[in-house]
């Protein structure tokens, strides 16, 4: 079944569900009033006769009147954000109900992996972010919801392109070569972490693979739990070394069917423009350098020509309801987000069904069915870091001679050569991507006894990506002058999961509670891809990718690749013991067997233990008027990392036209990369919950580091995966604090903050490995970062810039040639992370602010170094600070990888601010009407001179990732959004 047809089927489901709920007897009338904990009426609360489908909703005054069957004896009262209540109506037909708000109290239940646990029973480091605390604005993927919201979590938006990728680190970077992204699990289904959007196969343009989580509709998410230490993540074994993020989607609530609608529309503009010369300034610079050519008499801003005020539309609709026999929620969403660079756009259609049913009179048999379907379509602007001398469209606009017209009437000039018109790149380069995703899971369960439950999960996650692109022969870029090129690329990923668990939860005695789970899991990952590309198209009016057969046969390429299937078989167990709510012990063990590893090390074993002491429940705390919560936690555990290519432990060969060569040498002794973590923490609450928070210290050591090593000559050409002798150490302190400054009937003010202090170092490594590819004119095979013992990962090794020689105008470097004399000059890894949030409400008005910051990292401004240097003057534009220097720099002064362009990346960003007004009910149809105005990326406080210090251009070398490079990225946008939401 195609994605479109499946979407239609899902959208018809509400009709059938509504029909099933319309038949009931009406024999008596019950009325009443529902209010909040302060006595204020709650409008739109659900009132349901338990055991039936009979229900209604409260009006603007909180009142209701309901005809119920004479046999009905209990009403279920519920409202979003409040704890549901059951009220007896057997002896009265008029009720008054006061609902209590849901809070982060110790009795809350949180998702912990293969089950749930009470928050007060946790012994590990777990951060929980609920929907009300999520970031607001244009959010295309779930990881953006928690940026700045949890201590120890770093989220970097690598690109401002709609649907662009992000870099996520939980408690720092711990692996040299294998993956560092956390594991994401949505409703019990683990995600592979890869994107099915193909990379560009032809030409120099293209972009990154996009955000692999973009298929999830953020409006469907109820909460996200971040598991940070090994006592929390060890239940996921070999996939938990980098932390685990558990995504829980929204569920239907018991009550009459309720239709929720959310709509928003906004505009976006460039957050910051780089300071290049204006037309008049350029003419002055030409005179200063006695240049007689290069002035064409105009004053033109090419950036304005390629950028725009972008429009965004976002619509979501959801219907949910149910009773004690079953609940459902069906949602659909549509996002149309234009990029601030012309031609770029993201369109996304989503549908999500969650349902839960109970069968038999005993309700022991359960069945959960979840289906998520998404279709994303992208128009990708020609923005890539993998470009040659001619640059991408960002570089072309920045370098455009400001005295030269961008358009001559309706014509675009300068289609090739050393000066490329950026409008030509937008006009004659087309790049489109489409990804279809379906995640479906079915999960029957059976309560064997009151304490024992068996659960089975089968899930399938399938993604199919297609990408098509071409560069018209009129666009004479480097490598394809007067030729034209086109490509088509396809990518398929299929992941399957079978999980069996047995959960046990019992009050063994009045003093002891046991919550335990044992299970078996089988996972299989399959991926395959193929592509076609060609050159030399004579016609200028065709979409070349539809006519690849007309390209020059000798320059056509066809390739396909099927990655060896990866299978993971696991056995796991966890037990949480609670003695008198004072002493807590959690023990976890997981054994993982993976086909990725050598024959001698197929299985890895990952134990953990955590203990906690709830001091508040000790007798000596009786009479205490300061603390309402005080708990100490200690944890230790091991997790693994298997995020490296399938088949890496095997001999692998490549076929040529008349040859066969070995590309990978097998290693039967290849074993698991293992992280051992110790964690100590304290949770506290003071002044009757007015001040709450936690402090954690962690120490994480990663050994047997996986690494792909090139074989030294005279051995045959090829590579081999090995375990390095050295190790990576991460340690730090995390602090989270929430304060309720004002809590009154009409006024509430809360402030939440989190801070993280990080320290990273590599030890025991022999020699060093280079990464951090620096690009642009004058930079060839230039690397700026190293992995070296005694320093943090990926530290900067650059020449030290001492200034400009006043006599020659040439750069002066310590030791001479900066390419041969490199020194340790700083780290791209942040040392301190900050998150701040506040919400203030007065009557029906609510204002929220969210800020995040990062400190201690250094960024290499590769854009200024090689795109906007003094050598451009006379033909292309330059940065203002190059001309405004106290010492005149010679035009012949060549760029070099040095500290001249290494800048501090400290920043604080106002990530989003929202002002909302709750109108309430309008008549009898519209309920809970709310309007809001949100500003996203409003401002940045920083001394960094590039577009945005929150940047990470891919500069990885041989699989070793980089961090902190800024090279002509798609810039960030400032966005203003008007939104409305209501229920029917």
N, C-alpha and C positions, 0 to 999 in steps of 0.2 A: 504494500500500500504506500502511495507517495505521501510526502509530508503534507501537501495541501489537502488531500482526501482525509488524512487522519485528523487534521485540524478541524475539518467540517464535522466529522463524527463527534469529536470532543465537544464542540460548541453546541451540538444538539442535545447533549446529555441533560442540561438543566431543564429542558422542556419535559422530559420523561420523569425527572425527579420531582418536578412540581406537580405533575399529574398524580403521582403516587401518594402525594401528601394531602389530597383534597377531600378525602372521604372520612367523616367522623360523625358521631352522635352528639347532640347538644341538649343537655338536660338540666343544667343549673348554671347560674351566673355567679362568678367570683370577681370582685373588684378590689382595688387597692392602690398603693402608692409606693414608688421606689425612689430612694434618695441615696446620696453618697455618704461618706463617713462624717461629713460636716453638716448634713441635713439638707443639702442642696438637691433639688429634683434632678433625676437622670432621665433625659429624653432619649427614646429609642432603645431602651433596654428590652431584651427578649424575655417574654413570659410564656412558659410552655407547661402544659399538663403532662406530668411524667408518665411515660408508657403510652403516649398518644402522639399524634401529629398536630394536636390542637394548640394554637398559640397566637400571640399578638405582640404588640410593642407598645411601650409607654408613650404618652403624648408629651407636649412641651412642659406640662406641670408635673410629669413623672407618674401620672395616673394611668390606670388601665381598667378595662372591663372585659371579661372573657366568659363565653359560654363553654362549659366543659361537660363531659359525660358524668352521670351521677356516680359512677364508680371511681372517678378520679379523686385521689386523696393527697397528692403532693404537687406543688408547682415548683418548676425550676426557673430561677431568675438569673440571667447572665447579661453581662455587658463587657465590651472590649476594654481591657485594662483593669478589670475588677474581678474579684474572686466570686465564682458562682455560688448561689445559695439554693437550698431546697427548703420549702415552707409547707407545713401541713395545712390542709384546708378541710380536713375531715370534720372539724368542730366549728369552723367559722367560714363565712363567705366574704370577709373583708380583712385584708392583710396589709401590714406595713413592713416594708423591707428596707434595711440599710446595708448597702454593699460596701465592702472594704476593698481598697485598691490593692492590686498586685504590686509587690515590692521585691526588692532583693533581699528579703528576710532569709534567715537561716533555714526556714522550712521549705524554701523554694526547691524545686526539682530541676536539675541541670542534666544535659546530655553528656555522657562521659565515654562513649564508645561501646557499642554492643549492649547498650542499656542506659539506665538513668540512675541518679543517686541524689539524695538530699544534699543541698549545699553544705550543711553543717557536718556531713560525713566525709567531705573531701579531705584528702591528705596531700594531694598534688597541687601544682601551680596551674590553675585553670581560670581564664578570664572569660566572662560571659557578657556579650553585648546584645541587648534587646532592640527590637524595632524602634522604640521611641528614642533610642540613643544613636541611631544610625546617622551618618552624614547625609545631608540633603543636597539636592541639585541634580544635574545631569549625571546620573550614575549608570554606567553601562555594564558593570560587572561587580560581583559581591565583594571583592577585595577592597574596592574603593569605599565601601560602607564603613569599614573599620579603621581607616587611616587615622592615626592619632588617638584612637579610642582605647587601646590596650597597651600596657607597659610591655616593653620588650619586642614590640612588633613594628618593623620598618616596612612601609609601603611607598615605593617610588613609581610615579607615573612616568614611564620612560619616554613617552611621546604624547603630544597633544592631539594626535590624530584620533578621530572617533573610532573606538574599538581597539585602540593601541595597547601594547603590552605593558605589564607592570613587573617590577622586581619586588619580591616579598622575602623578608628575612625575619625569622623568629629567633631572638637571642643571638644574632650575628651569623656570620658565614663560617661553616665548619668543614667544608669539603673543598679540596683543591680542584678536582676534575669532575666528580660526579655531581648530581643535582643538589641545589641548595634551597629550592622552593619547598614549602610545606605540602603535606598531603591534604587534599580537600575531600570531604565526605559529605554528600548531600542525601539526607534521609536514609542513612545506612549504606549508600552506594558509593564506593571509593572511585574517584576520578583519576584518569591516567596522568593528568598534568600537561598533556601536549595539546597543541592546536591542530585541527584538521585543515586549516587554511594553508594552502601551499605557498611556499616562497616563490618569488618570481624566478623563472628559469631563463628568460632571455633578456638581453640588454643590461644596462648598468643601474636601472632604477629599482623598482620593487620597494619592499618595506619589510618590517619584521613579521613574524607569524601571527600577530594579533594576540589578544587576550584569550587564553584557553577557557576562561570562565564566562565569556561574554554571552554564552547561550542561556544563562540563567537570568530570569527576570528579577531584579532586586526587589520589586514590589511584592513578590511572592514569599519573601524570606521573613520568618518570625524572629529568629535569633541566630547568633553565631557564637560557638564556644571555641576558644583557642586553648588547646592543650600544649603546655610549654615544657614541663620537665618530664624526665623519663618515667617517674612513677605514674604519670597520667598517659604518656604516649606509648609505653612499652606494650600495651595491649595490641598496638598496630605493628609491633616488631620491626621488620626490615624497612618499613615505609615511614617510620615515625621519627627518624633521626633529626629531621628539620622542623619538627613540630607538626601538629595536626589541627586543622580547622574544620569543625563540624557545623554544617549548615542544616538548620531545621526550617522547613517551609511551613506556611500557614495551614491550619486545619479548620474544617468546619466546626461550628459550635451547635450544640443542641438548641433547638428553637425553630421558629417559623423561618422559611427561606428568606434570606436577606441579600439584597443586591447592593454591592458597593461599587462606586465609580470614582475614578481619580483621573483628572485631566490637567495637563500643564503645557505651557508654551513659553518659549524664551528666546532671547537673542544673545549672541556671543561675539566678542571682539578680541583682538590680540591683546593679551595681558601686558606685554612690554615689547616695544620696538627697539632694535639695536641702534646705537648712535653711529650712523654713517654720515658722510658729508652731503650737504644740500648742494644744489646747483651753484649757488653763489660761493659757498665755501670751497667747492671743488675748483672753481676758477681762481680763487685766491691761492689755493695750494699749487696750482699749475704755475702761477706767477712766482710764488715763493721758490719753486724749484727750477724756474727759468725754462719751463717746457712750453714749446710753441704749438703743440698739437694736443688734441683731446678735448677741446671746448667746442661743442656743437650748438651753443647758444640757448639751450632750453633749461628749464628747471623741472625735473621729473622725479617722482617718487615711485620706483618700481614696486615697492612693497604694497602700496595702495592698489596697484594694478592687479596683484595676484591674491590679495586678501579681500575679505568681505565681512559684512555683518551677517553672521550665520543664524539660521532659524532652527529651532528644535521644537518638535511636537511629541508628546508622550501621553498615551491613553491606556488606562487599565480598567478592566471590569471583572468583577468576581461575584459569584453566587455561592452561598453556603447555607447549610442547615442540617437538620437531622434530629434524632431522638436517641433513646438509650439503646436502640437496636442498630444504629448506624449513623455515621456522619459523613459529609462530603463537602468538598470545596472545589469549584471549577473556576479557573481564571483565564483571561486572555489579555494580551498586551500588544501594543504597537508603538514603536519608537522610530522617529525619523529625525536624525541628527545630522545637520550640515556641519562640515568643518569650516574653520575660518580661512583655510586656503581653498580657492576656487577648485571646483570639480570633485572635492572629497566629500563623502557622505556615507552614513551608516543607516541602514533600514533593518529593523528587526521585528519579527512577528513571533510571539510566544503563546503557548497554551499549556496549562498545567492542571492536572486532575489529581487530587488526593482524596482517598476514601478509606473508611474504616468501618467494618461491619462485625456484629456479634450474632452468633447463631445458637440454636438450641435454647430450651427454656432456662438452662443454667447459665447461658451466655459464656460457656467455656471455650467455644470454638470461635476464633476470630479470623478475619481476613482483611488485609490491607492491600490496596491496589493504587499504585502511583504511576502516572504517565506524564512526562514532560516532552514537549515537542517545540522546536525552535527553527526558524529559518532566518539567517542573516544574509544581507546583501550589502556589499561595499563597493563604492567607487573610491579608488585609492589614488591619492595625489602622488606625483613623481617625487617623493621625498624618501631618500635612502642615504645611509652612511657609506654604502658600497658604491662610490662613484669615482670617476676619474677626474681628469683636469677640467672637464666641462661642468662638473658639479651637478647637484640636484636643483630643483626649482627654488629652494630657499637660498642657496648660494648664488644662483643666477640673479635673483632679485636684489640681494645685498650688494653684489658686485656691479650692478648695472650703472653705467656712467650716467650720473644725474643731469648731465647737460644734453642728453640724447633722448629723443622721443621714444616711448615704448610702442606707440602706434603711429603710423603715417596714414591718417584717415582711417579707413577700415582695414588697412593692411598691417600685417605683422612682419617686421623686417628682422634681419640678422638671425637667420635660422641655423647658422653653423659657424664654424671657425672658432676663434678664441673668445668671441663675444656671442653668447647665446641669449636671445630674448626669452625671459621666463614665460611670457605669454605663449611663445611657440611650444614650450614644453607642455603647458596645460592644454593647448589646442591639438597637438599632434601626437601626444602620448596618452593612451587609454589603458586602464588597468582595472579589471572588475573581479571580484571574488564572491563566491556564494558557498555557504556552509549550511547543511541540514543536519540537525541533531535530534535524536530520540533517546530518551532514557526511560525505560519501563521496568517496574519491579512488582512482583507479587509476593506476598508474605502471609501465608497462613500460620496460625498459632493455636495452641491448645493448652488450656489450663488443666494439667493432670491433677493437681490438688490446689488448694488455696495458696500454697507457697511455691509450687513448682510449675513452670510454664515452658513448653517447647515452642521454638519459633524457627521457621524456615524462610529463607530469602533467596529468590532467584531474580537477577537483574541483568539487563543487557543495555549497553551504552554504545550506540553506533553514530558515527559522524562521517559525512561525505562532503569533501571540499573540492570545489572547482575554481580555477583561476585562469583568466584569459587576459592577455595584454598584447599591445603592439606599439611600435614607434614608426610613424609614417616616414617614408623615404625623404620627405621634405625636411625632416628634423635631422640635421647633420651633426649628431653627437659623436663623441670619441668612440671609435671602433665600429660605427655603423654609418659612416658618411655615405649619403646618397644610395643607401642600400635598402633600408626598411627591414624591420624584424618583427617577429610575432612568436608567441608561445601559448600553449595550453597545458595546464598542469592539473592533475587529479590526485587526491589523497583520500584514503579510506582508513578508518580506525574502528575496530570492534572489540569491546571489552565485555566479558561475561563473568558473573559472580554467582556462586552457590555457597550459602552460609547456613549452618545448622547450629543453633544455640539452645542451651538448657539453662534457664534462669531460676534461681532460688532466692526467696526473700522471706525471712521468718524471724519473728520475735521468739527466740529460743526460750527466753525467760524474761522476767520484768527488767532484767539488767543487761541482757545481751541480744543484739540484733545482728543477723548475718544476711548480707546481700552478695550473692555469688553468681558467676556465669562460667560455663565451660562451652567450648565450641570448636567447630572445624570449618575451614573456609578453603574454597578453591577458586582461583582467579586465572583467567587467560586473557592475554592481550595480543591482538593481531593488527598489523598495519601493512599497507601496500600503497604504492604510488606509481604514477607514470606521467610522462610528459612528451610533448612534441614541440619542436621549435624550428624556425627557418629564417633565412635571409634572402635579400634581393627580390623585392616586389616592385614591378614596374608601374602598376596602377596606383594613383594617389588617393583614390576615392573608396577604397575597400576597407572593411574590417579584416585585416590580414589573417587573424586567427581563424576566420571562417574559410580561408582559401590557402591553407598551408601547402597544398599540392602545387601551387603556382610559384613557390619559392625555388631557388636554385637547388637542384637535387644534391649537389656535392656539399651544400651547406645546411642540409636538413639534419636534424638529430631526433632520434626516438629512443627513449629509455624507459625502463620500468624497474621497480625494486620492490621486493617483498621481504620485510623484516622477519627473521625467525620468530615464531610464536614464543611468547614468554608465559610460562605457567608458574604459579605460586600456590603451593599447598601449605596450609597452616593449621596448627593445633594451639589453642590458647585457653587460658583460665584466669579468673580474677575473683578475689574474695575481699569483701569489706566487712570488718568486724567493728561493731560499736558497743562498747561496754559502758553502761550507765550514762551515755552521752558525754562521757569524760575522756575516755581513752579509745582511740581509733587506730586501726591497723588495716592497710591495704596491701595485698600481695598479688602480683601479676606474673604470669609466665607465658611466653609464646615461642613456638618453634616454627620456623619458616624454611621451606624447601623451595629453591628457585632453580629453574633451568638456565639462568644466566651464568651460574658459577661453575667452576671446574668440578670434575668428577670426584675429587677428593674433599670437596667442601660444599656439597649441595645444600646442607642444612646449617642454619644459624639459630642460636638459642639466646633469648632475650628476657632476662628476669628483672623484676623491680620490686621494691618494698617501700612503703610509706607509713609513717606513724604521725599521730597528732594528739595533742593534749588540750582539751577544752577547759581552760582554767576557770572560766566563768561558772562552771557547774560544781566547782569545789566548795566545800562548806565555808572555807575561810574567806570566800568572796561574798558571803551573805552580808547584807547591810551596806554593800558597796554602792555608792551613788554616782560614780563616774563612768565605769565601764558597763556596757550591756552585752559586749562580746569580746572575748580574748582567747585566741587559740594559737598554739605553736605547732608548726609542721616541720617534719624532716623527711626527706626522700632520697632514694638512691636507685639507679636503674641503668639498663643498657638498651640501646636501640640500634638498628642497622640502617644501611643505605645501599640500595641496589639500583640507583638511578644512573645507569650507564647502558650502552647499546646492547641489544640482544645479540647473542652469538659472539660476544667479545672474548669469551674464554676458549673459543674454538678456532681451528685453522679455517681461514676464509680466503677465497680466491676471486680474482677478477679476470674476466674474459676479454681479450682484445681481438682485433681482426685476424691475426695470425699468431696469437700467443696467449699464454695463461700465466698469471703471476700471483704470488701469494701476497695478500694485502694485510692479513692479520695472522699472527702466530698464536697458536693455542697455548693455554696455561692451565693445566688440570689442577694446579694448586691455588688458583685464584680464590680468594675468600672474601668474606663480608667486611665492609668498612663498618666499624663499630664505634658508637659514641657512648661514653660512660658519663652520666650526669649525677651530681649531688646537688640537693636543693634544701635550703632552710628558709622558713617563712613564718610570719606572724600576721594574723588577721585580727582586726580590732574594731570596736564600735564604742563610741563615747557619747555621753550626754543624751541618753535615750535615743540613740541612732542619729543624732544631729551630725556627728562626724564619724565616718566609717572609712576603712581602707585596709591596705595590706602592704607588707614589705617583704621582698624575697631576695635571697642571695643564691646565685647559681655558679657552678663550676663544671664545665663540660670539656671532656678530653676525647678527641676523635683519633683513633688509631687504625692501622692497616688501611691507610688512605689509598683509595683506588686511583690509578693513574695510567694513562696511555703513553707508553714510552716508544720513541723511535729507535729502532735497532741501530747500533753503531757499526760502522764499516770495520772490517770487510764482510760483515754478515750480510745476507741477502736483504734487499730493500723490503720494508714492511714495518709493522708496529706490533707491539705486544702489550696487553694489559697486565699490570703488576700491582702489588701492594707495597707502598713505600715504607721505609723504616721510620720516618719521622712522624710527628703528630701535630694536630691543630688544637689549640687551647682557647676556649671562650669562657670568660667569667664576667660577672657583673652584678649590679643591684637594680631592682625594680621597685618603684614606689607608686602606689595608687591611692588617692584620697578623694572622698566625696563629702561635701559639707552642705547641710541644709541651713542656709543663713536666715531665711525668713520662712515661717510656716504659719500662715494665718488664713482665715476663711476666704479673703479676697486676694491676698498677695502671697506668692511663693517664689523663692529664689534659691537655686541650687548651683553649686560650682563643683566641677569634677576635674581633677588633674592627674596626670601620670608622668613619671620621669624614669628614664632608663640610663644607667651608666654602663658602658660596654668596654671590654678590653679583649683584644684578639692578638694571638701570637702563634707563629709557627716555630717548632723546635725539632731538632734532630734530623733535619733534612740535609742531605749531601748535595752540594752545589746549589744552583738556582735555576728557575724556569721563568722564561719571559712571557709576558702577555701585554695587554693594553695597546692594541694597534692604533697608532696615530696616523691620520690620513690627510691628504690634500697635496697641493702643489709644493714640490720640494721635499715631500716626505715619502720615501720609498723604503719598505722594510724597516720602518721605525717603530720601536716598541718602548713604551714608557713605564711599564710596571713589571715587577718581579715578585716571584714567590721564593723567599729566601729565609733561612733559619735565623731566628732571633728578632724577626720583624713581623708585623701584622700581614695578613694575606694581601697580595696585590699592591704592595707599597710602590710609591713613585720613585723611580730612579731616573733622574734627568740631569742635564747640564745645569750648572748654577750661573744664572745671568747676573753680571755685575754692572751692566749699564751700556750706554752707547759712547763710543770713542768720539770726543769732541772734534778731533782732527779728521778722521776718516769717515765718521758716520756709521761705522760697522759695530756690531755687537761684540762685547767682551765677555768671555766665559772663564770660569775658574778652571785652570789646567789646560786651556786651549780648546780644541775641538770638542764640542758637547756630545757628539755621537760616540766618541772614544773615552770621554771622561764623565761618567755618570756617578751621581751620588744619591744616597737616600735623602729625600727632601720632604717626605710627608706621606700620609695615608689617605686613601679615598673612603675609608670606613669611618662612619660617624662614631664619636665617643659618647655623645649624649643625645637622647631623644626626648622630646617634650610633646605632650598633648594637653590641651585645655578646652573645657566645654562649660558653658553656663546656660541656664534657662531661667527666665523670669516671666511670671504670669501675673496679670492683674485683671481680675474678673474674666472677661472673655478674650483678652489679648494675651498672646504668648510670644516671647522673643527668645531665640536660641542663637548662640554663637559657638563655633567650633574652630579651633586653631591647632596647628601642629608645627613642630620645629625640629631641626636637626643641626648638630654642632660638632665641630672638631674635624670634619672631612675637608679634603682638598680636591678641587675640580680642575682639570686641564681644559682650558678654553681653546679647543682645537679649531673652532670657527674663526676666532680672531687671529690665531697663529698662521693659518694657511689660506684663509679665504679673504681676509680683510687687511693683509699686510701692505707695507709701503711699496712693494714691487708692482702693485696694481696701478699706481698713479700714472696717468697718461692714457690709459685705456679702460680701466675699471675702477670702481669705488674702493675706498679704504675707510677704516675706523677713525672716528674723530680723534681719539686719544693718541693715535699714531702721528697725526699732523700737529696736534697741540702740545707735543712734548717740548720740554725746555731745550733739548739738544736735537738739532736737525739730523734725522736719520737718512742715510744714503739709500737711494732707490735700489741700488744693487745689493743691499743688505738682505741676505737670504734668511728665511725662517729656520728655526732649529728647535728640537725638543728640549726645552729648558724651562727654568722656573719663571721666565718672563711671562709665560701664559698660564702659570699655576696659581690659582686663586683660592682663598678660603671660601668654602661653600656654606657657611653658617646662614641659617635663615629661620624666620618665623612667618608662617603663611596664615592669613585669614581664609581658611578653606571654604567655609560657608556660614552664612547668617540668614536667619529666617524670622519674619514677622508674620504671625497668623492671627486670625480673628474667627472665633466660633460663633456663627449666627444661630445655630440650633435648628429647630424644625421650621419648615415653611409649609403651612397647610397640613394636610393629612398624608401627603405623598412623599415629599422630600424631608429626610431626617438627617440630623447631625451635619448640617451644611457648614463647611469650613473653607475659608479662603486664605491664601498665603502668598507671600512675596519672598523669594530666596535669591540671595547673591552668592555666587560661587567663585572662588579664586579672586576675592575682592582686592587684595593687595599682598605684597611680600615685603618684609623688612629684611634687607640683605645688602651687602656691599659687593656681591658678585655682579659682574658686568654683562654676563650673557643673558639669554632669554629668561631662564629660570634655573635656580640652583638645584631644583628637584628634577634631575636629568640623569640618564644613563644610556648613552649611545653604545651600542654593541661594539666592543673592541677586543673580543675574545680571540685567542690564538691557540690552535690545536686543541680546542675544547676547554681550555682554561678560561673561565669567565673574567671579565674586567668590571670595573666600577669607576664612576666619576669622570667619564669622558663626555665632553659636550662638542659634538660635531654636526653642524647644520641640522638640528632636530626640527621636527614639526613643533612649532611653539605652543605654549599653553594659552588658554582663552579665559577671559573674564565673562561670566554668564549671569544674566538676570532672568528669573523665571517667575511667572505668575501661575499659581495652581489653585485648583478647587477640588474638593472631594465631598461626597455625600452618600447617603444610603437611601434605598427605596424599600 
